[in-house]
């Protein structure tokens, strides 16, 4: 078997700006010089003089020996530091990436802008997937009002906050998302009490019992997944959404909102909810704040119902964005345009405090669109002009990406394009 060739590109990457390696390399170099000087002192002047005079009598050999010695010393020093570090980190890094690549990328991402993304559901996880390629300074503030499916069952049986939206965001920020997604998104198909549960939800539930708190469970699961950034709940209060529909009918619980044909007039919380302190701190220290994408009434607005969250966003000097959904949602935003979304959101936070509105202008293949229409959904009309009444700067673009979920093509935001649009505009 051939020995692997020396990775010169990887070696020199150690000396790129921001790696924090040069200072230690210099220390090693100085230490090596002091070591060599000490050896010379111990050997004695006579032996050193004999070697020196012998070489000096032949200038060609003298300069050749000096040049080769210097070159060999530098290469050996760099290579040695590289291999020692490689040996230490091999057991904790993905085998497909070099140590220098990991550290270089990590240092650059650590210097990225401080982004706070507010929402829930799959919409927020799509955005996070794009953001983590540009910065590690991400805080996802996630709603904890879900009461359906696996999350709803755990909420009732274990008196805990719903972990589903948190799980999706943790996976999206994981360093090795492909492997972790397969594990955490696994859903049990049968088994007494297990059928329908997500393995990731059960892991978070177990972590809560081990650590003694939902927020501590998120922290430990974040460490387990080695995520870039952090995920925090908007509140630790275990409360529910209460919706008032057209005609005055009142329904309780997020899962109930899609079961009624009437349009939602207003939502509140069953009980007041204090904000999670780390969520407020993240908002106050952010460079960029993003609302959405995500379900308007069940992912974005619920965060605005938590005491202090909308006020913190309104008062933040950060550059602020609202990302309109690509598609309307049956039983929630039927027939609502981009301006309608902003109008609804304005009842819970001053939309004029935002700087940008991001709207999709891309189209969907006819066959896929027909299927969505049959399911009660459609493209959100891009009617937000540059002269809108909220004073938002308009960002338009084809943001559509088709993702295969549960055996069918599903319309989502293109996470790379969306993240790039946002971060480029705030420079």
C-alpha positions in Angstrom: 0.0 0.0 0.0 1.4 3.4 -0.9 2.0 5.9 1.9 -0.4 8.8 1.8 1.3 11.8 0.2 2.0 14.9 2.3 -1.0 17.3 2.2 0.9 20.5 1.6 -2.3 22.5 1.2 -3.6 21.3 4.5 -0.2 22.1 6.2 -0.1 25.7 5.0 -3.7 26.2 5.9 -2.5 26.0 9.5 -1.0 29.4 8.9 -4.1 31.1 7.6 -5.3 34.2 9.5 -7.6 33.4 12.5 -6.3 29.8 13.0 -4.6 30.7 16.4 -1.8 28.2 15.4 1.0 30.5 14.4 1.7 31.7 18.0 2.1 28.1 19.2 4.2 27.2 16.1 6.5 30.1 17.0 6.8 28.9 20.5 7.8 25.4 19.3 10.3 27.0 16.9 11.9 29.1 19.6 12.0 26.1 22.0 13.7 24.1 19.3 16.3 26.8 18.8 17.0 27.0 22.6 17.2 23.2 22.7 19.7 23.1 19.8 21.8 26.0 21.4 21.9 24.1 24.7 23.2 21.0 22.9 26.0 23.1 21.3 27.0 24.4 24.7 27.1 20.9 26.1 29.1 19.5 23.1 31.8 22.2 23.5 33.5 24.8 21.5 36.3 22.6 20.2 34.0 20.0 18.5 31.7 22.7 17.1 34.7 24.6 15.8 36.1 21.6 14.1 32.9 20.9 12.2 32.5 24.6 11.4 36.1 25.0 10.1 35.9 21.8 8.0 32.7 23.0 6.2 34.0 26.5 5.9 37.0 25.3 4.0 34.6 24.1 1.3 32.1 27.0 0.7 29.9 25.0 -1.6 29.4 22.2 1.0 29.1 24.9 3.7 26.1 26.6 2.1 24.6 23.4 0.9 24.6 21.9 4.4 23.2 25.1 5.9 20.4 25.3 3.3 19.4 21.6 3.6 19.5 21.7 7.3 17.3 24.8 7.5 14.8 23.4 4.9 14.7 20.0 6.7 14.2 21.7 10.0 11.3 23.9 8.9 9.5 21.0 7.0 10.1 18.7 10.0 8.7 21.3 12.4 5.6 22.0 10.4 5.0 18.3 9.6 5.6 17.2 13.2 3.1 19.7 14.6 0.5 18.7 12.0 0.9 15.0 12.7 0.8 15.4 16.5 -2.4 17.4 16.3 -3.8 15.0 13.8 -3.1 12.0 16.1 -4.9 13.8 18.9 -8.0 14.9 17.0 -8.5 11.8 14.7 -10.8 10.1 17.2 -13.1 13.2 17.5 -13.4 14.4 14.0 -15.2 13.1 10.9 -12.7 11.0 8.9 -13.5 12.7 5.6 -12.2 16.1 6.8 -8.7 17.2 7.6 -7.9 18.6 11.0 -6.8 21.9 9.5 -10.1 22.2 7.5 -12.1 21.7 10.7 -10.2 24.3 12.7 -10.0 26.8 9.8 -13.8 26.5 9.2 -14.6 26.7 12.9 -12.5 29.8 13.4 -14.1 31.6 10.5 -17.7 30.6 11.6 -16.9 31.8 15.1 -16.3 35.2 13.7 -19.6 35.3 11.8 -22.5 37.7 12.5 -24.7 37.1 15.5 -28.0 35.9 14.1 -31.3 35.3 16.0 -33.9 33.3 14.1 -37.4 33.2 15.6 -40.1 30.7 14.6 -40.7 26.9 14.8 -41.6 23.9 12.7 -39.8 22.9 9.6 -39.6 26.4 8.2 -37.2 27.6 10.8 -35.0 24.4 10.5 -34.7 25.1 6.7 -33.3 28.6 7.4 -30.9 27.3 10.1 -29.5 24.8 7.6 -28.4 27.6 5.4 -27.2 30.0 8.1 -24.9 27.5 9.7 -22.7 27.5 6.6 -21.9 31.2 7.2 -21.8 31.6 11.0 -21.7 29.7 14.2 -23.2 32.6 16.2 -26.8 31.5 15.7 -29.5 31.4 18.3 -32.8 29.8 17.3 -35.7 30.9 19.4 -38.3 28.2 19.1 -42.0 28.1 20.0 -43.1 25.4 22.5 -46.9 25.4 22.0 -47.3 22.3 19.9 -49.8 19.8 21.3 -50.1 17.2 18.5 -48.4 14.0 17.5 -45.5 12.6 19.5 -44.8 16.0 21.1 -48.4 16.3 22.3 -48.3 12.8 23.8 -45.1 13.5 25.7 -46.5 16.8 26.8 -49.5 15.1 28.4 -47.9 12.0 29.7 -44.7 13.5 31.1 -45.9 17.1 31.8 -43.0 18.5 29.7 -42.7 21.1 26.9 -43.1 19.7 23.4 -39.7 18.7 22.0 -40.7 18.4 18.3 -39.8 21.8 16.9 -36.7 21.9 19.1 -35.6 18.6 17.7 -35.9 19.8 14.1 -33.8 22.9 14.8 -31.1 20.9 16.7 -30.8 18.5 13.7 -30.6 21.4 11.3 -27.7 22.9 13.2 -25.9 19.6 13.8 -22.3 19.5 12.4 -23.0 16.1 10.7 -26.7 16.5 9.9 -27.1 13.5 7.6 -26.2 11.0 10.2 -27.9 12.7 13.1 -31.1 13.2 11.1 -31.4 9.5 10.4 -31.2 8.8 14.1 -33.2 11.6 15.6 -36.0 11.6 13.0 -36.6 7.9 13.2 -40.2 7.3 14.1 -41.4 4.1 15.7 -44.1 2.3 13.6 -45.3 0.0 16.3 -44.8 -1.1 19.9 -46.9 -0.5 23.0 -46.6 3.2 23.8 -43.8 3.7 21.2 -45.8 3.7 18.0 -45.7 7.2 16.4 -43.0 8.6 18.7 -39.8 10.2 17.2 -36.6 8.8 18.7 -35.2 12.4 19.0 -38.2 13.4 21.1 -37.6 10.5 23.4 -34.0 11.4 23.7 -34.8 15.0 24.7 -37.5 13.7 27.2 -34.9 11.4 28.7 -32.4 14.2 28.9 -34.9 16.3 30.8 -35.3 13.6 33.4 -31.6 13.2 33.7 -30.8 16.9 33.9 -33.9 18.1 35.7 -35.0 20.8 33.3 -36.1 21.3 29.7 -33.5 23.9 28.9 -30.7 21.7 30.4 -32.0 18.9 28.2 -31.6 21.1 25.1 -28.1 22.0 26.1 -27.0 18.4 26.6 -28.6 17.3 23.4 -26.9 20.2 21.6 -23.5 18.9 22.9 -24.5 15.4 21.8 -25.2 16.6 18.3 -22.2 19.1 18.2 -24.4 21.9 16.8 -23.3 25.2 15.4 -25.0 27.8 17.5 -27.7 27.1 20.1 -31.4 26.4 20.3 -33.5 28.0 23.1 -37.3 28.0 23.8 -39.0 31.3 23.8 -40.5 30.4 27.2 -40.4 27.6 29.8 -44.1 28.1 30.6 -46.2 25.1 29.6 -49.2 26.8 28.1 -51.4 26.6 25.0 -52.6 28.7 22.1 -56.2 29.9 22.2 -57.6 31.1 18.9 -60.7 33.2 18.2 -62.2 32.4 14.8 -64.5 34.4 12.5 -67.9 34.2 14.1 -66.6 34.2 17.6 -65.8 30.5 18.0 -62.9 29.8 20.4 -60.6 26.8 20.0 -57.7 25.8 22.2 -54.5 24.0 21.1 -52.3 24.3 18.1 -53.5 21.0 16.6 -57.1 22.3 16.7 -56.4 25.3 14.4 -56.4 23.2 11.2 -59.7 21.5 11.9 -61.9 24.5 11.3 -62.7 26.3 8.1 -63.2 29.7 9.6 -60.4 32.2 9.4 -58.4 33.0 12.5 -59.1 36.5 13.9 -56.8 36.5 16.8 -54.7 34.1 19.0 -53.7 34.5 22.7 -52.1 32.2 25.3 -54.2 30.3 27.8 -51.9 31.7 30.5 -49.3 34.5 30.5 -45.8 33.3 29.7 -42.6 34.9 30.9 -39.7 34.8 28.4 -36.7 32.5 28.7 -33.9 34.8 29.8 -31.4 33.5 27.2 -33.8 34.3 24.4 -34.1 37.9 25.4 -30.3 38.2 25.9 -29.8 36.8 22.4 -32.2 39.3 20.9 -30.5 42.2 22.7 -27.0 41.1 21.4 -28.0 40.2 17.9 -26.6 41.7 14.6 -29.4 40.2 12.6 -33.0 39.1 13.6 -35.1 36.9 11.3 -38.8 36.1 11.8 -39.8 33.1 9.7 -40.2 31.3 7.5 -42.8 29.1 9.2 -46.5 28.8 10.0 -47.8 32.3 10.8 -50.2 31.5 13.6 -48.5 28.4 15.0 -44.8 29.0 14.6 -44.1 32.8 14.5 -46.9 34.6 16.3 -46.8 32.3 19.4 -43.3 33.6 20.1 -44.8 37.2 19.9 -47.3 36.2 22.6 -44.5 35.6 25.2 -44.1 38.6 27.5 -41.1 40.8 26.5 -40.2 39.0 23.2 -41.9 41.5 20.8 -40.7 44.5 22.8 -37.1 43.2 22.8 -37.2 42.7 19.0 -38.7 46.2 18.5 -36.0 47.8 20.6 -33.1 45.9 19.1 -30.7 47.8 16.9 -30.2 44.7 14.8 -31.1 44.4 11.1 -34.5 42.7 11.0 -36.2 40.5 8.4 -39.5 38.9 7.9 -39.5 35.9 5.5 -42.9 35.2 4.0 -43.9 31.6 3.4 -43.8 30.1 -0.1 -47.2 28.4 0.2 -50.4 29.1 2.1 -51.5 26.7 4.8 -55.0 25.1 5.0 -57.0 26.2 8.0 -54.5 28.9 8.9 -53.5 31.3 6.1 -55.9 30.3 3.3 -55.8 32.8 0.4 -53.5 35.2 2.4 -51.0 37.2 0.4 -47.6 38.5 1.6 -49.2 41.8 2.7 -51.9 39.8 4.5 -49.3 37.9 6.4 -47.6 41.2 7.5 -51.0 42.7 8.4 -51.8 39.7 10.7 -48.3 39.9 12.3 -48.7 43.6 12.9 -51.3 42.9 15.6 -48.6 41.3 17.7 -45.5 43.3 16.9 -44.8 46.6 15.2 -44.0 45.4 11.7 -42.5 48.9 10.9 -39.6 48.0 13.2 -38.4 45.5 10.6 -36.0 46.5 7.9 -36.6 43.9 5.1 -39.4 41.8 3.8 -38.4 38.7 1.8 -40.9 37.4 -0.8 -40.7 34.5 -3.2 -41.3 35.3 -6.8 -40.5 31.8 -8.2 -43.0 29.4 -9.6 -43.9 25.8 -9.0 -44.3 23.0 -11.6 -48.0 22.8 -12.6 -48.5 19.2 -11.6 -47.1 19.9 -8.1 -49.1 23.1 -7.8 -52.4 21.3 -8.8 -51.7 18.8 -6.0 -51.2 21.6 -3.5 -54.4 23.3 -4.6 -56.3 20.0 -4.2 -55.0 19.9 -0.6 -56.2 23.5 0.1 -52.9 25.3 -0.4 -51.4 27.6 -3.0 -48.5 30.0 -3.7 -48.4 33.1 -1.5 -49.1 36.1 -3.7 -46.0 38.4 -3.8 -47.9 41.6 -3.5 -45.4 43.4 -1.2 -44.2 46.4 -3.1 -41.2 48.6 -2.5 -43.6 51.3 -1.4 -45.4 49.2 1.2 -47.1 51.0 4.1 -44.7 49.4 6.7 -41.6 51.0 5.1 -39.9 47.6 4.6 -37.2 47.2 2.0 -38.2 44.5 -0.5 -36.1 41.5 -1.3 -37.5 39.3 -4.0 -36.2 36.1 -5.7 -36.9 32.6 -6.7 -36.5 30.9 -3.4 -38.2 27.6 -4.2 -36.6 24.2 -3.7 -38.4 20.9 -4.1 -37.6 18.3 -1.4 -38.9 14.8 -1.4 -40.7 14.1 1.9 -42.7 11.0 2.7 -42.5 9.9 -0.9 -43.8 13.2 -2.6 -42.2 16.4 -3.8 -42.7 19.2 -1.3 -42.2 22.9 -1.8 -39.6 24.5 0.6 -37.4 27.5 0.7 -33.9 27.0 -0.8 -31.9 27.2 2.4 -28.6 28.2 0.7 -30.2 31.0 -1.4 -32.3 32.3 1.5 -29.4 32.5 3.9 -27.1 34.2 1.3 -29.8 36.8 0.5 -30.2 37.7 4.1 -26.5 37.8 5.1 -25.4 39.6 1.9 -28.0 42.4 2.4 -26.9 43.1 6.0 -23.2 43.7 5.1 
